[in-house]
Amino acid sequence: MNTLPALLRAPTRPSLEAVVASIEPMEPEDRYTIVRTLGRKQQMRLFELCESSAPVARTDFMPESAGTGVVDHRGWNSLPLFRAWRTFSKPMVAIPGTQELGGYNDSSTRWLLGPGYFVCRESDPEYVDRGAWVVDYLRVPESELVDGWPAIKPNEKGLQRFVYGGTRDYMRRVCDGITIGLPFKGDKELAFPFILVRS
């Protein structure tokens, strides 16, 4: 059966084309439901497959139709946590005067481990092979972006430093509306990928 979970759990490596064909026709809600069936090994396989996909671009996070509005990306991570703690979202918005995006992590643990602000930007040339765009927690927006968003604070402050401090998530494109990321602390790969489904 050529469903996304079955393809990624198969003993033989699937093609990226088969993976995309299994999920691309779905509505965002159905996509989010099915990616939440994927464990760490399946997400790692997907990240590796996406090395051959078209490079992820700004429009994968912020379509032209969004203008200056907020675009939400619902996420599913592969950390060994309770299911309720593995869901999150990354709302993003354009940073005025730049091609960069700003956002934060919204989850049930934000009160303790947040807000986890970041700047989403093009990767430095030496790291493009990891992913063409990066969610960079070493940088946070310089000023408030959206009324009602939590106050900005550096990721080296508070308990959030254990999650976001010194971390960059390198992103690859699965298909239109779905990206997958892999975190690094410096040059150390953290083998717990996550998937984002654009709302």
C-alpha positions as CSV (number, residue, x, y, z in Angstrom):
1,M,0.0,0.0,0.0
2,N,1.6,3.3,-1.1
3,T,0.7,5.4,1.9
4,L,3.4,7.7,3.3
5,P,3.9,5.6,6.5
6,A,4.1,2.3,4.5
7,L,6.6,3.8,2.0
8,L,8.9,5.1,4.7
9,R,8.7,1.8,6.7
10,A,9.4,-0.4,3.7
11,P,12.6,-2.5,3.8
12,T,13.7,-1.0,0.4
13,R,14.3,2.7,0.0
14,P,11.3,4.4,-1.7
15,S,11.7,7.0,-4.4
16,L,11.0,10.6,-3.5
17,E,8.5,10.8,-6.3
18,A,6.4,8.0,-4.7
19,V,6.5,9.7,-1.3
20,V,5.4,13.0,-2.8
21,A,2.6,11.3,-4.8
22,S,1.3,9.7,-1.6
23,I,0.9,12.9,0.2
24,E,0.7,15.9,-2.2
25,P,-3.0,15.5,-3.2
26,M,-4.1,15.6,0.5
27,E,-5.6,18.6,2.3
28,P,-3.5,20.2,5.0
29,E,-5.5,18.6,7.8
30,D,-5.1,15.1,6.3
31,R,-1.4,15.7,5.7
32,Y,-0.9,16.7,9.4
33,T,-2.8,13.6,10.5
34,I,-0.7,11.2,8.5
35,V,2.7,12.8,9.3
36,R,1.9,12.3,13.0
37,T,2.1,8.5,12.4
38,L,5.8,8.8,11.6
39,G,8.5,7.9,14.1
40,R,12.1,9.1,14.2
41,K,13.4,6.4,11.8
42,Q,10.8,7.2,9.2
43,Q,11.4,11.0,9.5
44,M,15.2,10.4,9.2
45,R,14.5,8.4,6.0
46,L,12.3,11.2,4.7
47,F,14.9,13.9,5.5
48,E,17.6,11.8,3.6
49,L,15.3,11.3,0.6
50,C,14.6,15.0,0.5
51,E,18.3,15.7,-0.2
52,S,17.3,15.2,-3.9
53,S,14.3,17.4,-3.8
54,A,14.2,21.0,-5.1
55,P,15.9,23.3,-2.7
56,V,13.5,24.7,-0.1
57,A,12.8,28.4,-0.7
58,R,11.3,31.3,1.1
59,T,7.9,30.7,-0.6
60,D,7.7,27.2,1.0
61,F,7.4,29.1,4.3
62,M,5.8,32.3,3.2
63,P,3.8,32.0,-0.1
64,E,3.5,35.2,-2.1
65,S,-0.2,35.2,-1.5
66,A,0.4,35.6,2.3
67,G,1.7,39.2,1.8
68,T,2.6,40.6,5.2
69,G,0.4,38.2,7.1
70,V,1.2,35.4,9.5
71,V,1.6,31.9,8.1
72,D,1.4,29.0,10.6
73,H,3.3,25.8,10.2
74,R,2.0,22.9,12.4
75,G,4.8,20.6,13.5
76,W,5.4,17.0,14.6
77,N,8.8,16.2,16.1
78,S,10.5,12.8,16.8
79,L,11.7,13.5,20.3
80,P,11.0,10.7,22.8
81,L,8.2,12.6,24.5
82,F,4.5,12.1,25.2
83,R,2.5,12.6,22.0
84,A,0.9,15.8,23.3
85,W,4.4,17.3,23.8
86,R,5.5,16.4,20.2
87,T,3.0,18.7,18.6
88,F,3.8,22.4,18.1
89,S,3.5,25.2,15.6
90,K,5.8,27.7,14.2
91,P,3.9,30.9,13.2
92,M,6.1,33.0,10.8
93,V,5.9,36.5,9.4
94,A,8.1,38.5,7.1
95,I,10.7,40.7,8.8
96,P,10.2,44.2,7.2
97,G,13.0,45.3,4.9
98,T,14.6,41.9,4.6
99,Q,14.0,38.5,2.9
100,E,14.1,36.9,6.2
101,L,11.2,35.5,8.3
102,G,10.7,35.7,12.1
103,G,8.7,33.4,14.3
104,Y,8.5,31.4,17.5
105,N,7.5,28.0,18.8
106,D,4.0,27.6,20.1
107,S,3.4,24.5,22.1
108,S,1.9,23.2,25.4
109,T,5.4,23.6,27.0
110,R,5.9,27.2,25.9
111,W,5.3,28.5,29.4
112,L,8.3,26.5,30.5
113,L,10.6,26.1,27.5
114,G,9.7,29.1,25.3
115,P,9.0,31.2,23.4
116,G,11.9,29.9,21.3
117,Y,12.1,32.8,18.8
118,F,14.1,32.3,15.6
119,V,15.0,33.9,12.3
120,C,14.3,31.8,9.2
121,R,16.8,32.6,6.5
122,E,18.8,31.3,3.7
123,S,21.6,28.9,4.8
124,D,25.2,30.0,4.7
125,P,26.9,28.6,1.5
126,E,28.9,26.0,3.4
127,Y,25.8,24.5,4.9
128,V,23.4,24.4,1.9
129,D,23.9,20.7,1.6
130,R,22.1,20.3,5.0
131,G,19.2,22.4,3.8
132,A,18.9,25.6,1.7
133,W,17.0,27.5,4.5
134,V,17.6,27.4,8.2
135,V,15.5,28.1,11.3
136,D,18.2,29.9,13.2
137,Y,17.9,30.1,17.0
138,L,21.2,31.9,17.4
139,R,19.3,34.9,16.1
140,V,16.0,36.4,17.2
141,P,14.0,39.2,15.6
142,E,15.3,42.6,16.7
143,S,11.8,44.0,17.4
144,E,8.3,42.9,18.0
145,L,6.7,41.6,14.9
146,V,3.0,40.9,15.7
147,D,0.7,42.3,18.4
148,G,-0.1,39.6,20.8
149,W,2.9,37.4,20.2
150,P,5.0,36.6,23.3
151,A,7.8,39.0,24.3
152,I,11.1,38.3,22.5
153,K,14.0,37.0,24.5
154,P,17.3,35.4,23.6
155,N,17.4,31.7,23.5
156,E,20.3,31.6,25.9
157,K,18.1,32.8,28.7
158,G,16.0,30.5,30.9
159,L,15.2,26.9,30.5
160,Q,14.7,27.3,26.8
161,R,18.5,27.4,26.4
162,F,18.5,23.6,26.8
163,V,16.1,23.2,23.8
164,Y,17.0,26.1,21.5
165,G,20.3,27.6,22.7
166,G,23.0,27.2,20.0
167,T,20.7,25.4,17.7
168,R,19.9,25.7,14.0
169,D,17.3,23.6,12.1
170,Y,18.2,22.9,8.5
171,M,15.2,22.6,6.3
172,R,14.4,20.5,3.2
173,R,11.4,20.5,0.9
174,V,9.1,17.5,0.8
175,C,6.4,19.0,-1.4
176,D,4.5,22.3,-1.6
177,G,3.3,23.0,1.9
178,I,5.5,20.4,3.7
179,T,9.0,20.8,4.9
180,I,11.3,18.6,7.1
181,G,14.1,19.8,9.4
182,L,17.0,18.4,11.2
183,P,18.6,20.3,14.2
184,F,22.3,20.9,14.6
185,K,24.2,22.3,17.6
186,G,27.3,23.7,16.0
187,D,28.5,20.9,13.7
188,K,26.8,18.2,15.8
189,E,23.8,16.6,14.2
190,L,20.9,16.0,16.6
191,A,19.1,12.9,15.1
192,F,15.6,14.0,15.9
193,P,14.0,15.4,12.8
194,F,10.6,17.2,12.6
195,I,8.0,17.9,10.0
196,L,6.2,21.1,9.3
197,V,2.8,21.3,7.5
198,R,1.9,24.7,6.3
199,S,-1.7,25.7,7.2
